Amino acid sequence: MGLPWAGKTGCSPVQIRVGWGAVLYSLIGTCRLNSVEPEAWLRYVLGQIQDWPVNRLRDLLPWKTDLTST
């Protein structure tokens, strides 16, 4: 059970998982530093990102997201 694209990046599947874990941990920490509930923010982003314009992805960052109206 490997990741089919892991060999193309030169990284092992474990390195890739650790990398994604670091990204997620960083985003959760950023939420906490900005007084945003991490779970609420993640639910909001996952619900919005499919239809969100790619040139406005910055608006989904924790310090720019207004969760009071959701």
Beta strands, then each sheet from edge to edge (+ up, - down):
end
